[in-house]
Amino acid sequence: MTSVPIVRRVLGDGPFAEIGEPALAVIDDRSRMVAVGGDFGAIQWNGSGTADSRWTGHRIGVYERDALRCRHLVRSWYPVRSLAFHPVLPLLAVGTGRYDGGCSFEGELLLIHLDSGNVVSA
């Protein structure tokens, strides 16, 4: 007799699964979209530099407001601190950053074109 597998949990089940743990959200009534910034957390493997150089767990998801279908998914080097939709143009401004442990704040301003999904770092 073969044993039957037991499902204990489903990874990625739930709203905004693409961005990990949601940290910030903003709704735009004009475009009927929702932007959510989140974080998957750190990953570490001692045999590689994944925690420092290759892995970034910070994500920005742009979703349709009604169905919550993900339209765009963007990776960021820094945690998402602010989100703002442009009042007229199809643009989303994303402020990211963190303190370096001293007195310096590092980050970037990302502009996401909502029609194409193209990202520019300002």
C-alpha positions as CSV (number, residue, x, y, z in Angstrom):
1,M,0.0,0.0,0.0
2,T,1.4,3.4,-1.0
3,S,1.2,6.3,1.5
4,V,-0.9,9.2,0.7
5,P,0.8,12.7,0.8
6,I,-0.6,15.1,3.3
7,V,-0.8,18.8,2.5
8,R,0.2,20.8,5.5
9,R,0.2,24.3,3.9
10,V,0.2,25.9,0.5
11,L,3.0,28.4,-0.2
12,G,1.8,31.5,-1.8
13,D,-1.8,31.0,-0.9
14,G,-3.6,34.3,-0.1
15,P,-3.8,37.8,-1.4
16,F,-0.6,39.6,-2.6
17,A,1.4,36.3,-2.5
18,E,3.8,37.6,-5.1
19,I,5.2,40.3,-2.8
20,G,5.6,38.3,0.4
21,E,4.5,40.1,3.6
22,P,2.7,43.3,2.7
23,A,4.1,46.4,4.3
24,L,2.4,49.3,2.5
25,A,-0.5,49.7,0.1
26,V,-2.1,52.5,-1.9
27,I,-5.3,52.6,-4.0
28,D,-5.8,54.7,-7.2
29,D,-9.4,55.3,-8.0
30,R,-8.7,56.8,-11.4
31,S,-6.8,53.8,-12.8
32,R,-8.6,51.3,-10.5
33,M,-5.3,49.8,-9.4
34,V,-3.7,48.9,-6.1
35,A,0.1,49.1,-5.5
36,V,1.5,47.0,-2.6
37,G,5.1,46.9,-1.3
38,G,6.3,43.9,0.6
39,D,9.2,41.7,1.6
40,F,9.9,38.0,1.4
41,G,12.6,38.4,4.1
42,A,16.3,37.4,4.0
43,I,17.6,34.1,2.6
44,Q,21.0,32.7,3.6
45,W,23.0,29.8,2.3
46,N,26.5,29.6,3.7
47,G,27.9,28.2,0.5
48,S,27.1,31.3,-1.5
49,G,26.7,35.1,-1.1
50,T,23.0,35.0,-1.7
51,A,22.1,37.0,1.4
52,D,24.3,39.9,0.4
53,S,24.7,40.0,-3.4
54,R,22.1,38.0,-5.4
55,W,18.9,37.9,-3.4
56,T,16.5,40.7,-2.9
57,G,13.3,40.0,-1.1
58,H,11.7,43.4,-1.6
59,R,8.9,43.5,-4.1
60,I,6.3,46.0,-5.5
61,G,3.1,44.5,-6.9
62,V,0.6,46.5,-9.1
63,Y,-2.8,44.8,-9.0
64,E,-6.2,45.4,-10.6
65,R,-8.4,46.8,-7.9
66,D,-11.5,44.7,-8.6
67,A,-10.1,41.2,-9.2
68,L,-6.7,41.7,-7.5
69,R,-4.9,40.2,-10.5
70,C,-1.2,41.1,-10.5
71,R,-0.4,43.3,-13.5
72,H,3.2,44.1,-12.7
73,L,5.8,42.7,-10.3
74,V,9.0,44.7,-9.6
75,R,12.0,43.8,-7.5
76,S,13.8,46.4,-5.3
77,W,17.2,46.5,-3.7
78,Y,15.7,48.3,-0.7
79,P,12.5,48.1,1.4
80,V,9.5,50.1,0.1
81,R,8.9,53.2,2.2
82,S,6.3,55.1,0.1
83,L,4.0,54.7,-2.9
84,A,2.2,57.3,-4.9
85,F,0.2,57.2,-8.2
86,H,0.6,60.2,-10.5
87,P,-2.6,62.2,-10.6
88,V,-2.8,62.2,-14.5
89,L,-0.1,60.0,-16.1
90,P,0.0,56.2,-15.8
91,L,3.0,56.3,-13.4
92,L,3.7,54.9,-9.9
93,A,6.4,56.5,-7.8
94,V,8.1,54.2,-5.3
95,G,10.4,55.5,-2.6
96,T,12.7,52.8,-1.2
97,G,15.5,52.8,1.3
98,R,17.1,51.9,4.6
99,Y,19.6,53.1,7.1
100,D,23.1,51.6,6.7
101,G,23.4,51.1,10.5
102,G,25.2,54.4,11.0
103,C,24.0,57.9,10.0
104,S,23.5,57.3,6.3
105,F,20.3,56.5,4.5
106,E,20.6,54.7,1.2
107,G,17.8,54.0,-1.3
108,E,16.3,55.0,-4.7
109,L,13.2,56.4,-6.3
110,L,11.6,54.1,-8.8
111,L,9.1,55.1,-11.5
112,I,6.9,52.3,-12.8
113,H,5.0,52.9,-16.1
114,L,1.6,51.3,-15.4
115,D,0.8,50.4,-19.0
116,S,4.1,48.7,-19.9
117,G,5.5,47.7,-16.5
118,N,8.9,49.4,-17.4
119,V,10.9,50.6,-14.4
120,V,13.3,53.5,-14.2
121,S,15.4,54.4,-11.3
122,A,15.5,58.2,-10.8
